Amino acid sequence: STAEAFLRKMKSNPLDAQWRITVADDDAMDAFKGCQLVHTLTTSREPILLAKHLDLSQDVHISAVGADSPGKRELGSCILKCADIIACDSLVQTIERGEGQFCNQMQRASIVEIGTLLAKSDKIPPYQADKPRLTIFDSSGIALQDVCIAKALCQLLEQEANSPKY
């Protein structure tokens, strides 16, 4: 399957070999119960990750980075409603073709672009140790960011290839 091929490829890369990567199918969604960091990378048009799959009594961050298009959806409505922070790379794009399509007007008003979030700390609600936080980053993909990330990864790989081996 493509999921198994993805796992083999990730495990063969020295930069990714240290991670415990789980690919969940419909029968393994409870695998997310202990996760505090979840990445969704699908082309789903139906919610695949629901609040019942997560342990929201602990801090949880979700990065929704699947292929975005009108109608595409990875996260259930309750996850979007429960989120303390929803950040995105492009507000226009997330509302047009990301998870923001499925937010109500009030939720949409609270979505913040990652650049704004990082530049203005007043956009980040104060952390309360006794209240677990659910955060979401919805990436719809901005070509310039993709190019910069690819360039940085190539530089890291080049440094790794040229570093002395002991």
C-alpha positions as CSV (number, residue, x, y, z in Angstrom):
1,S,0.0,0.0,0.0
2,T,1.0,3.6,-0.3
3,A,0.9,4.0,3.5
4,E,3.5,1.2,3.9
5,A,5.7,2.6,1.2
6,F,5.5,6.0,3.0
7,L,6.6,4.4,6.2
8,R,9.5,2.5,4.6
9,K,10.7,5.8,3.0
10,M,10.4,7.8,6.2
11,K,12.3,5.1,8.2
12,S,15.1,4.9,5.7
13,N,15.8,8.6,5.9
14,P,18.3,9.4,8.7
15,L,16.6,12.7,9.5
16,D,13.3,10.9,10.1
17,A,14.4,7.5,11.5
18,Q,14.0,8.7,15.1
19,W,10.3,9.3,14.9
20,R,7.6,6.8,15.8
21,I,5.3,7.1,12.8
22,T,1.9,5.4,12.8
23,V,-0.4,5.2,9.8
24,A,-3.9,4.7,11.1
25,D,-6.7,3.1,9.2
26,D,-10.3,2.9,10.3
27,D,-9.6,0.1,12.7
28,A,-6.6,1.9,14.4
29,M,-8.0,5.4,15.1
30,D,-7.7,4.8,18.8
31,A,-3.9,4.9,18.2
32,F,-4.3,8.7,18.4
33,K,-5.5,8.6,22.0
34,G,-2.0,9.0,23.4
35,C,-0.8,11.4,20.8
36,Q,-0.1,15.0,21.5
37,L,1.1,15.8,18.0
38,V,-1.0,14.6,15.0
39,H,-0.4,15.3,11.3
40,T,-3.1,14.7,8.8
41,L,-1.9,14.3,5.2
42,T,-4.9,13.1,3.2
43,T,-7.1,14.0,0.2
44,S,-10.2,13.2,2.3
45,R,-13.5,14.9,1.6
46,E,-15.0,13.6,4.8
47,P,-13.7,14.2,8.4
48,I,-11.2,11.4,9.2
49,L,-10.1,12.7,12.6
50,L,-12.8,13.2,15.2
51,A,-12.6,14.5,18.8
52,K,-13.4,11.0,20.0
53,H,-10.1,9.8,18.6
54,L,-8.1,12.2,20.7
55,D,-7.4,12.5,24.4
56,L,-8.3,16.1,25.0
57,S,-7.5,16.0,28.7
58,Q,-3.9,16.7,27.6
59,D,-2.4,19.3,25.2
60,V,-2.8,18.3,21.6
61,H,-1.6,19.9,18.4
62,I,-2.9,19.0,15.0
63,S,-1.2,20.0,11.7
64,A,-3.7,19.5,8.9
65,V,-1.6,19.5,5.7
66,G,-3.5,17.4,3.3
67,A,-4.1,18.4,-0.3
68,D,-6.5,21.3,-0.1
69,S,-9.3,22.0,-2.5
70,P,-12.9,23.1,-2.2
71,G,-14.7,20.4,-0.3
72,K,-11.6,18.7,1.1
73,R,-11.8,18.0,4.8
74,E,-9.8,16.1,7.4
75,L,-11.0,17.4,10.8
76,G,-14.4,16.9,12.4
77,S,-16.5,19.8,13.4
78,C,-16.1,19.3,17.2
79,I,-12.3,19.5,16.8
80,L,-12.7,22.9,15.1
81,K,-15.1,24.1,17.7
82,C,-12.9,22.9,20.6
83,A,-9.7,24.5,19.3
84,D,-8.1,27.2,21.4
85,I,-6.0,28.3,18.5
86,I,-6.5,27.8,14.8
87,A,-3.6,29.1,12.8
88,C,-3.0,28.9,9.0
89,D,-0.5,29.9,6.4
90,S,-3.1,31.9,4.4
91,L,-6.5,33.0,5.8
92,V,-8.0,33.4,2.3
93,Q,-6.9,29.9,1.3
94,T,-7.9,28.1,4.5
95,I,-11.5,29.6,4.2
96,E,-11.7,28.8,0.5
97,R,-10.2,25.3,0.5
98,G,-8.9,24.3,3.9
99,E,-10.5,23.4,7.2
100,G,-11.8,27.0,7.5
101,Q,-14.5,26.0,4.9
102,F,-16.2,24.2,7.7
103,C,-16.0,26.8,10.4
104,N,-18.8,29.1,11.4
105,Q,-18.5,32.9,11.1
106,M,-17.3,33.3,14.7
107,Q,-14.7,30.5,14.3
108,R,-13.5,32.0,11.1
109,A,-13.0,35.4,12.8
110,S,-10.6,33.7,15.3
111,I,-8.4,32.0,12.7
112,V,-5.0,33.7,12.6
113,E,-2.2,33.5,10.0
114,I,0.9,32.0,11.5
115,G,3.0,35.1,10.7
116,T,0.6,37.3,12.6
117,L,0.5,34.8,15.5
118,L,4.3,34.7,15.7
119,A,4.7,38.5,15.4
120,K,2.0,39.5,17.8
121,S,2.1,37.5,21.1
122,D,-1.2,39.1,22.2
123,K,-2.9,36.8,19.6
124,I,-1.8,33.8,21.7
125,P,-4.2,33.1,24.6
126,P,-2.3,32.8,27.9
127,Y,-1.3,29.2,28.7
128,Q,-3.0,27.7,31.7
129,A,-1.3,24.6,33.1
130,D,-4.5,23.2,34.5
131,K,-6.4,23.6,31.1
132,P,-5.2,21.4,28.3
133,R,-5.0,23.3,25.0
134,L,-6.0,22.1,21.5
135,T,-4.2,23.9,18.7
136,I,-4.5,23.5,15.0
137,F,-2.3,24.6,12.1
138,D,-4.1,24.3,8.7
139,S,-1.6,24.5,5.9
140,S,-3.1,25.1,2.4
141,G,0.4,25.5,0.9
142,I,2.1,28.7,-0.2
143,A,4.5,28.1,-3.0
144,L,7.2,30.6,-1.6
145,Q,7.1,28.8,1.7
146,D,7.4,25.4,0.0
147,V,10.5,26.6,-2.0
148,C,12.1,28.0,1.2
149,I,11.4,24.8,3.1
150,A,12.8,22.7,0.2
151,K,15.9,24.8,0.1
152,A,16.5,24.5,3.8
153,L,16.1,20.8,3.7
154,C,18.5,20.5,0.8
155,Q,21.1,22.5,2.7
156,L,20.6,20.3,5.8
157,L,21.1,17.2,3.6
158,E,24.1,18.7,2.0
159,Q,25.6,19.5,5.4
160,E,24.9,16.0,6.6
161,A,26.5,14.5,3.5
162,N,29.6,16.7,3.9
163,S,30.0,16.3,7.7
164,P,32.8,14.0,8.9
165,K,31.8,10.5,9.9
166,Y,33.3,9.1,13.0
